[in-house]
Amino acid sequence: MRVISIIKQIIDLLVSVGESNWADTFTSFKLKLVNSDSENLQILRSDILGIYGGMGSFNDLVLYSEGQVLIRENQTLDKLRKELFEVLN
């Protein structure tokens, strides 16, 4: 499933830069996707899309290390964010 593949990439990226809160969120999504039946997939889809809106949302996340913006990692994150959003819509 393409969604799970993208989520795994997001988790790997977040873990690599020490962003444990969002990594935990996506790990939870991944586990739920793997263990969901078709009825729950629509609810889970809505839950994942819900993290894209509002203050402090996944869209607002900027990756830093030691006070420096991680340019390459943020570019990768932006790409993965867009891919996941497009796959879910």
Biopython code that builds the backbone (N, CA, C, O; Angstrom):
import numpy as np
from Bio.PDB.StructureBuilder import StructureBuilder

atoms = [
    (1, "MET", "N", (0.846, -1.174, 0.000)),
    (1, "MET", "CA", (0.000, 0.000, 0.000)),
    (1, "MET", "C", (0.897, 1.245, 0.000)),
    (1, "MET", "O", (1.782, 1.385, 0.844)),
    (2, "ARG", "N", (0.658, 2.120, -0.937)),
    (2, "ARG", "CA", (1.484, 3.334, -1.109)),
    (2, "ARG", "C", (1.483, 4.224, 0.133)),
    (2, "ARG", "O", (2.508, 4.811, 0.478)),
    (3, "VAL", "N", (0.349, 4.323, 0.795)),
    (3, "VAL", "CA", (0.256, 5.171, 1.989)),
    (3, "VAL", "C", (1.240, 4.684, 3.055)),
    (3, "VAL", "O", (1.942, 5.490, 3.666)),
    (4, "ILE", "N", (1.294, 3.384, 3.276)),
    (4, "ILE", "CA", (2.189, 2.839, 4.294)),
    (4, "ILE", "C", (3.641, 3.107, 3.928)),
    (4, "ILE", "O", (4.452, 3.428, 4.796)),
    (5, "SER", "N", (3.970, 2.977, 2.659)),
    (5, "SER", "CA", (5.337, 3.247, 2.203)),
    (5, "SER", "C", (5.738, 4.698, 2.481)),
    (5, "SER", "O", (6.837, 4.955, 2.973)),
    (6, "ILE", "N", (4.867, 5.624, 2.175)),
    (6, "ILE", "CA", (5.153, 7.046, 2.425)),
    (6, "ILE", "C", (5.282, 7.301, 3.924)),
    (6, "ILE", "O", (6.189, 8.010, 4.360)),
    (7, "ILE", "N", (4.388, 6.732, 4.699)),
    (7, "ILE", "CA", (4.439, 6.918, 6.147)),
    (7, "ILE", "C", (5.739, 6.361, 6.723)),
    (7, "ILE", "O", (6.331, 6.976, 7.610)),
    (8, "LYS", "N", (6.187, 5.216, 6.235)),
    (8, "LYS", "CA", (7.463, 4.664, 6.699)),
    (8, "LYS", "C", (8.617, 5.621, 6.405)),
    (8, "LYS", "O", (9.508, 5.802, 7.234)),
    (9, "GLN", "N", (8.593, 6.229, 5.225)),
    (9, "GLN", "CA", (9.640, 7.190, 4.879)),
    (9, "GLN", "C", (9.596, 8.415, 5.787)),
    (9, "GLN", "O", (10.636, 8.931, 6.197)),
    (10, "ILE", "N", (8.386, 8.875, 6.098)),
    (10, "ILE", "CA", (8.230, 10.014, 7.008)),
    (10, "ILE", "C", (8.766, 9.655, 8.394)),
    (10, "ILE", "O", (9.488, 10.442, 9.006)),
    (11, "ILE", "N", (8.414, 8.472, 8.884)),
    (11, "ILE", "CA", (8.899, 8.032, 10.194)),
    (11, "ILE", "C", (10.420, 7.995, 10.214)),
    (11, "ILE", "O", (11.046, 8.508, 11.142)),
    (12, "ASP", "N", (11.014, 7.388, 9.192)),
    (12, "ASP", "CA", (12.481, 7.290, 9.134)),
    (12, "ASP", "C", (13.129, 8.668, 9.171)),
    (12, "ASP", "O", (14.116, 8.878, 9.876)),
    (13, "LEU", "N", (12.576, 9.596, 8.417)),
    (13, "LEU", "CA", (13.116, 10.955, 8.388)),
    (13, "LEU", "C", (12.989, 11.625, 9.749)),
    (13, "LEU", "O", (13.946, 12.216, 10.248)),
    (14, "LEU", "N", (11.812, 11.533, 10.343)),
    (14, "LEU", "CA", (11.580, 12.175, 11.633)),
    (14, "LEU", "C", (12.473, 11.595, 12.722)),
    (14, "LEU", "O", (13.013, 12.333, 13.546)),
    (15, "VAL", "N", (12.627, 10.292, 12.727)),
    (15, "VAL", "CA", (13.496, 9.648, 13.715)),
    (15, "VAL", "C", (14.945, 10.082, 13.513)),
    (15, "VAL", "O", (15.673, 10.306, 14.479)),
    (16, "SER", "N", (15.356, 10.200, 12.256)),
    (16, "SER", "CA", (16.751, 10.551, 11.966)),
    (16, "SER", "C", (17.143, 11.933, 12.470)),
    (16, "SER", "O", (18.321, 12.198, 12.707)),
    (17, "VAL", "N", (16.159, 12.816, 12.635)),
    (17, "VAL", "CA", (16.451, 14.172, 13.118)),
    (17, "VAL", "C", (15.975, 14.380, 14.558)),
    (17, "VAL", "O", (16.036, 15.495, 15.077)),
    (18, "GLY", "N", (15.506, 13.322, 15.197)),
    (18, "GLY", "CA", (15.113, 13.407, 16.594)),
    (18, "GLY", "C", (13.742, 14.002, 16.853)),
    (18, "GLY", "O", (13.475, 14.474, 17.958)),
    (19, "GLU", "N", (12.876, 13.990, 15.865)),
    (19, "GLU", "CA", (11.508, 14.529, 16.014)),
    (19, "GLU", "C", (10.591, 13.393, 16.465)),
    (19, "GLU", "O", (9.835, 12.833, 15.671)),
    (20, "SER", "N", (10.673, 13.064, 17.755)),
    (20, "SER", "CA", (9.981, 11.881, 18.264)),
    (20, "SER", "C", (8.465, 12.040, 18.359)),
    (20, "SER", "O", (7.745, 11.059, 18.173)),
    (21, "ASN", "N", (7.961, 13.226, 18.638)),
    (21, "ASN", "CA", (6.509, 13.386, 18.775)),
    (21, "ASN", "C", (5.778, 13.050, 17.478)),
    (21, "ASN", "O", (4.838, 12.255, 17.480)),
    (22, "TRP", "N", (6.204, 13.648, 16.384)),
    (22, "TRP", "CA", (5.555, 13.359, 15.106)),
    (22, "TRP", "C", (5.881, 11.941, 14.637)),
    (22, "TRP", "O", (5.044, 11.297, 14.003)),
    (23, "ALA", "N", (7.075, 11.449, 14.937)),
    (23, "ALA", "CA", (7.416, 10.068, 14.575)),
    (23, "ALA", "C", (6.468, 9.098, 15.274)),
    (23, "ALA", "O", (6.013, 8.128, 14.667)),
    (24, "ASP", "N", (6.170, 9.355, 16.544)),
    (24, "ASP", "CA", (5.229, 8.501, 17.280)),
    (24, "ASP", "C", (3.831, 8.564, 16.671)),
    (24, "ASP", "O", (3.146, 7.546, 16.570)),
    (25, "THR", "N", (3.414, 9.753, 16.268)),
    (25, "THR", "CA", (2.099, 9.909, 15.637)),
    (25, "THR", "C", (2.011, 9.067, 14.366)),
    (25, "THR", "O", (1.026, 8.364, 14.141)),
    (26, "PHE", "N", (3.048, 9.149, 13.544)),
    (26, "PHE", "CA", (3.021, 8.398, 12.287)),
    (26, "PHE", "C", (3.212, 6.903, 12.499)),
    (26, "PHE", "O", (2.698, 6.099, 11.722)),
    (27, "THR", "N", (3.931, 6.527, 13.523)),
    (27, "THR", "CA", (4.064, 5.104, 13.854)),
    (27, "THR", "C", (2.699, 4.546, 14.246)),
    (27, "THR", "O", (2.344, 3.430, 13.867)),
    (28, "SER", "N", (1.945, 5.323, 15.002)),
    (28, "SER", "CA", (0.589, 4.914, 15.375)),
    (28, "SER", "C", (-0.298, 4.766, 14.138)),
    (28, "SER", "O", (-1.037, 3.790, 14.013)),
    (29, "PHE", "N", (-0.223, 5.733, 13.230)),
    (29, "PHE", "CA", (-0.990, 5.635, 11.981)),
    (29, "PHE", "C", (-0.608, 4.380, 11.202)),
    (29, "PHE", "O", (-1.472, 3.664, 10.696)),
    (30, "LYS", "N", (0.686, 4.123, 11.113)),
    (30, "LYS", "CA", (1.155, 2.955, 10.353)),
    (30, "LYS", "C", (0.612, 1.661, 10.954)),
    (30, "LYS", "O", (0.124, 0.796, 10.227)),
    (31, "LEU", "N", (0.695, 1.527, 12.271)),
    (31, "LEU", "CA", (0.192, 0.316, 12.928)),
    (31, "LEU", "C", (-1.304, 0.156, 12.717)),
    (31, "LEU", "O", (-1.785, -0.953, 12.483)),
    (32, "LYS", "N", (-2.037, 1.247, 12.798)),
    (32, "LYS", "CA", (-3.484, 1.185, 12.584)),
    (32, "LYS", "C", (-3.813, 0.798, 11.137)),
    (32, "LYS", "O", (-4.745, 0.034, 10.889)),
    (33, "LEU", "N", (-3.043, 1.331, 10.191)),
    (33, "LEU", "CA", (-3.268, 0.982, 8.778)),
    (33, "LEU", "C", (-3.031, -0.496, 8.529)),
    (33, "LEU", "O", (-3.814, -1.153, 7.843)),
    (34, "VAL", "N", (-1.958, -1.011, 9.083)),
    (34, "VAL", "CA", (-1.605, -2.417, 8.879)),
    (34, "VAL", "C", (-2.681, -3.329, 9.464)),
    (34, "VAL", "O", (-2.969, -4.392, 8.915)),
    (35, "ASN", "N", (-3.268, -2.909, 10.573)),
    (35, "ASN", "CA", (-4.222, -3.753, 11.285)),
    (35, "ASN", "C", (-5.685, -3.404, 11.031)),
    (35, "ASN", "O", (-6.561, -3.949, 11.702)),
    (36, "SER", "N", (-5.975, -2.513, 10.083)),
    (36, "SER", "CA", (-7.345, -2.064, 9.849)),
    (36, "SER", "C", (-8.060, -2.902, 8.817)),
    (36, "SER", "O", (-7.466, -3.454, 7.891)),
    (37, "ASP", "N", (-9.363, -2.973, 9.020)),
    (37, "ASP", "CA", (-10.202, -3.547, 7.975)),
    (37, "ASP", "C", (-10.693, -2.403, 7.090)),
    (37, "ASP", "O", (-10.446, -1.235, 7.390)),
    (38, "SER", "N", (-11.377, -2.729, 6.019)),
    (38, "SER", "CA", (-11.765, -1.710, 5.044)),
    (38, "SER", "C", (-12.699, -0.652, 5.627)),
    (38, "SER", "O", (-12.675, 0.496, 5.184)),
    (39, "GLU", "N", (-13.520, -1.016, 6.608)),
    (39, "GLU", "CA", (-14.440, -0.040, 7.207)),
    (39, "GLU", "C", (-13.684, 1.031, 7.984)),
    (39, "GLU", "O", (-14.054, 2.205, 7.952)),
    (40, "ASN", "N", (-12.640, 0.634, 8.670)),
    (40, "ASN", "CA", (-11.875, 1.577, 9.485)),
    (40, "ASN", "C", (-10.896, 2.414, 8.667)),
    (40, "ASN", "O", (-10.418, 3.443, 9.145)),
    (41, "LEU", "N", (-10.596, 1.996, 7.459)),
    (41, "LEU", "CA", (-9.642, 2.736, 6.639)),
    (41, "LEU", "C", (-10.123, 4.146, 6.325)),
    (41, "LEU", "O", (-9.321, 5.080, 6.297)),
    (42, "GLN", "N", (-11.401, 4.309, 6.093)),
    (42, "GLN", "CA", (-11.937, 5.636, 5.788)),
    (42, "GLN", "C", (-11.817, 6.569, 6.992)),
    (42, "GLN", "O", (-11.501, 7.749, 6.838)),
    (43, "ILE", "N", (-12.066, 6.048, 8.166)),
    (43, "ILE", "CA", (-11.920, 6.844, 9.393)),
    (43, "ILE", "C", (-10.453, 7.211, 9.595)),
    (43, "ILE", "O", (-10.127, 8.354, 9.915)),
    (44, "LEU", "N", (-9.590, 6.245, 9.408)),
    (44, "LEU", "CA", (-8.160, 6.487, 9.565)),
    (44, "LEU", "C", (-7.654, 7.488, 8.534)),
    (44, "LEU", "O", (-6.807, 8.323, 8.849)),
    (45, "ARG", "N", (-8.154, 7.415, 7.322)),
    (45, "ARG", "CA", (-7.811, 8.385, 6.281)),
    (45, "ARG", "C", (-8.156, 9.795, 6.741)),
    (45, "ARG", "O", (-7.360, 10.720, 6.581)),
    (46, "SER", "N", (-9.338, 9.953, 7.311)),
    (46, "SER", "CA", (-9.759, 11.256, 7.828)),
    (46, "SER", "C", (-8.871, 11.715, 8.976)),
    (46, "SER", "O", (-8.539, 12.896, 9.075)),
    (47, "ASP", "N", (-8.490, 10.788, 9.838)),
    (47, "ASP", "CA", (-7.600, 11.122, 10.957)),
    (47, "ASP", "C", (-6.245, 11.634, 10.449)),
    (47, "ASP", "O", (-5.709, 12.615, 10.964)),
    (48, "ILE", "N", (-5.710, 10.966, 9.448)),
    (48, "ILE", "CA", (-4.411, 11.386, 8.906)),
    (48, "ILE", "C", (-4.536, 12.750, 8.238)),
    (48, "ILE", "O", (-3.692, 13.622, 8.448)),
    (49, "LEU", "N", (-5.568, 12.939, 7.447)),
    (49, "LEU", "CA", (-5.757, 14.239, 6.795)),
    (49, "LEU", "C", (-5.970, 15.355, 7.812)),
    (49, "LEU", "O", (-5.640, 16.511, 7.546)),
    (50, "GLY", "N", (-6.516, 15.016, 8.969)),
    (50, "GLY", "CA", (-6.769, 15.995, 10.010)),
    (50, "GLY", "C", (-5.514, 16.646, 10.580)),
    (50, "GLY", "O", (-5.585, 17.738, 11.144)),
    (51, "ILE", "N", (-4.366, 15.988, 10.439)),
    (51, "ILE", "CA", (-3.130, 16.570, 10.981)),
    (51, "ILE", "C", (-2.569, 17.662, 10.079)),
    (51, "ILE", "O", (-1.590, 18.320, 10.432)),
    (52, "TYR", "N", (-3.180, 17.853, 8.926)),
    (52, "TYR", "CA", (-2.695, 18.860, 7.976)),
    (52, "TYR", "C", (-3.247, 20.256, 8.249)),
    (52, "TYR", "O", (-2.768, 21.222, 7.655)),
    (53, "GLY", "N", (-4.231, 20.392, 9.122)),
    (53, "GLY", "CA", (-4.843, 21.704, 9.304)),
    (53, "GLY", "C", (-4.709, 22.244, 10.707)),
    (53, "GLY", "O", (-4.557, 21.488, 11.666)),
    (54, "GLY", "N", (-4.766, 23.544, 10.819)),
    (54, "GLY", "CA", (-4.747, 24.203, 12.117)),
    (54, "GLY", "C", (-3.350, 24.568, 12.583)),
    (54, "GLY", "O", (-2.346, 24.169, 11.992)),
    (55, "MET", "N", (-3.318, 25.339, 13.663)),
    (55, "MET", "CA", (-2.037, 25.762, 14.228)),
    (55, "MET", "C", (-1.323, 24.557, 14.837)),
    (55, "MET", "O", (-1.947, 23.703, 15.466)),
    (56, "GLY", "N", (-0.028, 24.504, 14.644)),
    (56, "GLY", "CA", (0.758, 23.405, 15.184)),
    (56, "GLY", "C", (0.567, 22.105, 14.420)),
    (56, "GLY", "O", (0.881, 21.024, 14.920)),
    (57, "SER", "N", (0.052, 22.221, 13.207)),
    (57, "SER", "CA", (-0.225, 21.038, 12.399)),
    (57, "SER", "C", (1.047, 20.478, 11.776)),
    (57, "SER", "O", (2.123, 21.068, 11.873)),
    (58, "PHE", "N", (0.896, 19.348, 11.146)),
    (58, "PHE", "CA", (2.009, 18.710, 10.450)),
    (58, "PHE", "C", (2.569, 19.634, 9.369)),
    (58, "PHE", "O", (3.767, 19.606, 9.091)),
    (59, "ASN", "N", (1.716, 20.446, 8.764)),
    (59, "ASN", "CA", (2.180, 21.412, 7.752)),
    (59, "ASN", "C", (3.120, 22.458, 8.337)),
    (59, "ASN", "O", (3.958, 23.007, 7.622)),
    (60, "ASP", "N", (2.986, 22.735, 9.625)),
    (60, "ASP", "CA", (3.808, 23.759, 10.287)),
    (60, "ASP", "C", (5.177, 23.247, 10.715)),
    (60, "ASP", "O", (6.047, 24.036, 11.084)),
    (61, "LEU", "N", (5.372, 21.946, 10.668)),
    (61, "LEU", "CA", (6.615, 21.356, 11.166)),
    (61, "LEU", "C", (7.812, 21.776, 10.319)),
    (61, "LEU", "O", (7.816, 21.610, 9.099)),
    (62, "VAL", "N", (8.826, 22.323, 10.989)),
    (62, "VAL", "CA", (10.107, 22.648, 10.365)),
    (62, "VAL", "C", (11.168, 21.915, 11.170)),
    (62, "VAL", "O", (11.211, 22.015, 12.396)),
    (63, "LEU", "N", (12.011, 21.188, 10.480)),
    (63, "LEU", "CA", (13.041, 20.393, 11.144)),
    (63, "LEU", "C", (14.285, 21.233, 11.403)),
    (63, "LEU", "O", (14.787, 21.925, 10.517)),
    (64, "TYR", "N", (14.771, 21.154, 12.644)),
    (64, "TYR", "CA", (15.952, 21.889, 13.087)),
    (64, "TYR", "C", (16.918, 20.931, 13.764)),
    (64, "TYR", "O", (16.522, 19.872, 14.251)),
    (65, "SER", "N", (18.174, 21.308, 13.791)),
    (65, "SER", "CA", (19.173, 20.619, 14.606)),
    (65, "SER", "C", (20.147, 21.667, 15.128)),
    (65, "SER", "O", (20.756, 22.411, 14.359)),
    (66, "GLU", "N", (20.277, 21.709, 16.433)),
    (66, "GLU", "CA", (21.188, 22.657, 17.081)),
    (66, "GLU", "C", (20.953, 24.093, 16.594)),
    (66, "GLU", "O", (21.901, 24.835, 16.334)),
    (67, "GLY", "N", (19.691, 24.465, 16.478)),
    (67, "GLY", "CA", (19.320, 25.817, 16.087)),
    (67, "GLY", "C", (19.434, 26.118, 14.598)),
    (67, "GLY", "O", (19.199, 27.251, 14.177)),
    (68, "GLN", "N", (19.785, 25.135, 13.811)),
    (68, "GLN", "CA", (19.934, 25.320, 12.364)),
    (68, "GLN", "C", (18.821, 24.593, 11.613)),
    (68, "GLN", "O", (18.515, 23.436, 11.903)),
    (69, "VAL", "N", (18.227, 25.278, 10.653)),
    (69, "VAL", "CA", (17.208, 24.655, 9.809)),
    (69, "VAL", "C", (17.889, 23.596, 8.942)),
    (69, "VAL", "O", (18.931, 23.846, 8.336)),
    (70, "LEU", "N", (17.290, 22.426, 8.896)),
    (70, "LEU", "CA", (17.821, 21.326, 8.092)),
    (70, "LEU", "C", (17.216, 21.400, 6.692)),
    (70, "LEU", "O", (16.138, 20.863, 6.440)),
    (71, "ILE", "N", (17.918, 22.066, 5.794)),
    (71, "ILE", "CA", (17.386, 22.363, 4.456)),
    (71, "ILE", "C", (17.009, 21.083, 3.698)),
    (71, "ILE", "O", (15.868, 20.937, 3.259)),
    (72, "ARG", "N", (17.936, 20.186, 3.548)),
    (72, "ARG", "CA", (17.697, 18.967, 2.753)),
    (72, "ARG", "C", (16.570, 18.131, 3.369)),
    (72, "ARG", "O", (15.695, 17.636, 2.658)),
    (73, "GLU", "N", (16.599, 17.984, 4.667)),
    (73, "GLU", "CA", (15.581, 17.187, 5.348)),
    (73, "GLU", "C", (14.196, 17.830, 5.233)),
    (73, "GLU", "O", (13.197, 17.130, 5.071)),
    (74, "ASN", "N", (14.138, 19.161, 5.316)),
    (74, "ASN", "CA", (12.854, 19.846, 5.152)),
    (74, "ASN", "C", (12.335, 19.734, 3.726)),
    (74, "ASN", "O", (11.125, 19.640, 3.519)),
    (75, "GLN", "N", (13.214, 19.740, 2.755)),
    (75, "GLN", "CA", (12.789, 19.549, 1.362)),
    (75, "GLN", "C", (12.202, 18.150, 1.184)),
    (75, "GLN", "O", (11.180, 17.975, 0.521)),
    (76, "THR", "N", (12.857, 17.163, 1.783)),
    (76, "THR", "CA", (12.351, 15.794, 1.711)),
    (76, "THR", "C", (11.012, 15.684, 2.429)),
    (76, "THR", "O", (10.087, 15.044, 1.928)),
    (77, "LEU", "N", (10.906, 16.306, 3.598)),
    (77, "LEU", "CA", (9.653, 16.282, 4.348)),
    (77, "LEU", "C", (8.531, 16.929, 3.551)),
    (77, "LEU", "O", (7.421, 16.398, 3.512)),
    (78, "ASP", "N", (8.796, 18.066, 2.917)),
    (78, "ASP", "CA", (7.771, 18.722, 2.098)),
    (78, "ASP", "C", (7.289, 17.808, 0.979)),
    (78, "ASP", "O", (6.090, 17.724, 0.714)),
    (79, "LYS", "N", (8.216, 17.129, 0.328)),
    (79, "LYS", "CA", (7.875, 16.198, -0.754)),
    (79, "LYS", "C", (6.990, 15.065, -0.229)),
    (79, "LYS", "O", (5.976, 14.725, -0.839)),
    (80, "LEU", "N", (7.382, 14.488, 0.900)),
    (80, "LEU", "CA", (6.616, 13.381, 1.468)),
    (80, "LEU", "C", (5.247, 13.838, 1.974)),
    (80, "LEU", "O", (4.261, 13.116, 1.824)),
    (81, "ARG", "N", (5.181, 15.026, 2.569)),
    (81, "ARG", "CA", (3.896, 15.576, 3.023)),
    (81, "ARG", "C", (2.929, 15.692, 1.849)),
    (81, "ARG", "O", (1.771, 15.282, 1.935)),
    (82, "LYS", "N", (3.428, 16.260, 0.749)),
    (82, "LYS", "CA", (2.582, 16.440, -0.439)),
    (82, "LYS", "C", (2.149, 15.100, -1.013)),
    (82, "LYS", "O", (0.986, 14.922, -1.375)),
    (83, "GLU", "N", (3.083, 14.158, -1.097)),
    (83, "GLU", "CA", (2.749, 12.823, -1.622)),
    (83, "GLU", "C", (1.659, 12.166, -0.801)),
    (83, "GLU", "O", (0.691, 11.638, -1.349)),
    (84, "LEU", "N", (1.817, 12.199, 0.524)),
    (84, "LEU", "CA", (0.832, 11.561, 1.389)),
    (84, "LEU", "C", (-0.530, 12.226, 1.227)),
    (84, "LEU", "O", (-1.546, 11.540, 1.114)),
    (85, "PHE", "N", (-0.557, 13.540, 1.214)),
    (85, "PHE", "CA", (-1.818, 14.261, 1.053)),
    (85, "PHE", "C", (-2.490, 13.884, -0.266)),
    (85, "PHE", "O", (-3.695, 13.636, -0.302)),
    (86, "GLU", "N", (-1.715, 13.842, -1.344)),
    (86, "GLU", "CA", (-2.274, 13.517, -2.663)),
    (86, "GLU", "C", (-2.797, 12.089, -2.715)),
    (86, "GLU", "O", (-3.847, 11.840, -3.308)),
    (87, "VAL", "N", (-2.090, 11.158, -2.112)),
    (87, "VAL", "CA", (-2.526, 9.759, -2.122)),
    (87, "VAL", "C", (-3.823, 9.589, -1.334)),
    (87, "VAL", "O", (-4.666, 8.763, -1.683)),
    (88, "LEU", "N", (-3.971, 10.369, -0.280)),
    (88, "LEU", "CA", (-5.166, 10.243, 0.559)),
    (88, "LEU", "C", (-6.383, 10.968, -0.010)),
    (88, "LEU", "O", (-7.502, 10.731, 0.446)),
    (89, "ASN", "N", (-6.193, 11.837, -0.986)),
    (89, "ASN", "CA", (-7.315, 12.578, -1.575)),
    (89, "ASN", "C", (-7.774, 12.001, -2.881)),
    (89, "ASN", "O", (-8.709, 12.520, -3.491)),
]
sb = StructureBuilder()
sb.init_structure("model")
sb.init_model(0)
sb.init_chain("A")
sb.init_seg("    ")
for serial, (resi, resn, name, xyz) in enumerate(atoms, 1):
    if name == "N":
        sb.init_residue(resn, " ", resi, " ")
    sb.init_atom(name, np.array(xyz, "f"), 0.0, 1.0, " ", f" {name:<3s}", serial, name[0])
structure = sb.get_structure()
